[in-house]
Amino acid sequence: MKKSVFQLSVLLICCFSASVTRAQLSLGLRAGVNFANLAVTDEESFPFKPKAGLSFALLFHLPLGTSTAIQIEPGFSQRGGRISTKTSEFINNQQVKADIKGKLLVNYIELPVLFQYKPKLGKMEGLLSIGPEFRLMTGNVRAKSSSRVYVDGVLISSTSGDESYASGNDTRKFDFGLSGGAGLAYPLGTVKVFAEGRYHLGLANLATPIDGDNSKVHNRGASVHIGVLVPVGK
């Protein structure tokens, strides 16, 4: 059913695009970096921090008026989170330190559908975006980890791991949320280049409850990107 919702969204986009005249439509590309994170109910056990990842999309820019538009952005996004903790304690009069690092890597096909307000700022153009976004996990969830233990400053243990988990076992593949951002656009002839920063608020619980476990995990994070729009038609 969740896949059907995503496929239906794509179908609606195609129908909407087909109804817009070529003179109104602009096509483009954007690319940038996600600073993705995971919000977990048990933050003490899972203190996730932002992790950098790639993001890129095709752009379908549909003007509604002189300063408003709808922008549809089917694309790809790397998300997840990272853990980095250090502990230090005295055991039997020895100082024991542990350095633990880990990354959770999750890839998505994404579909933001954004309302944009574009006030004029001289020759430049302001850019305010807000709207829903839908995600479908692709591939497996990958977990990378490493740990080092020191006793009185001497390394006594070093381990690392790189595991892959089939998506959908303990994690929901479909996600949805809200995205909002601000940026600037600059015209170069008929081409328009822009830069924008956004915040992404995942609303779906990604964790599948197991044996009464009510843990909740949500996608969170910011992104920055640059892009270009080119008008199609006359």
Sequence and secondary structure as in RCSB ss.txt:
>XXXX:A:sequence
MKKSVFQLSVLLICCFSASVTRAQLSLGLRAGVNFANLAVTDEESFPFKPKAGLSFALLFHLPLGTSTAIQIEPG
FSQRGGRISTKTSEFINNQQVKADIKGKLLVNYIELPVLFQYKPKLGKMEGLLSIGPEFRLMTGNVRAKSSSRVY
VDGVLISSTSGDESYASGNDTRKFDFGLSGGAGLAYPLGTVKVFAEGRYHLGLANLATPIDGDNSKVHNRGASVH
IGVLVPVGK
>XXXX:A:secstr
 HHHHHHHHHHHHHHHHHTS TTT EEEEEEEEEEEEEEES TTT   B EEEEEEEEEEEEESSSSEEEEE  E
EEEEEEEEEEEEEEEETTEEEEEEEEEEEEEEEEEEEEEEEE  EETTEEEEEEEEEEEEEEEEEEEEEEEEEEE
ETTEEEEEEEEEEEE TTSSB SEEEEEEEEEEEEEEETTEEEEEEEEEEEE S  B   TT    EEEEEEEEE
EEEEEE   
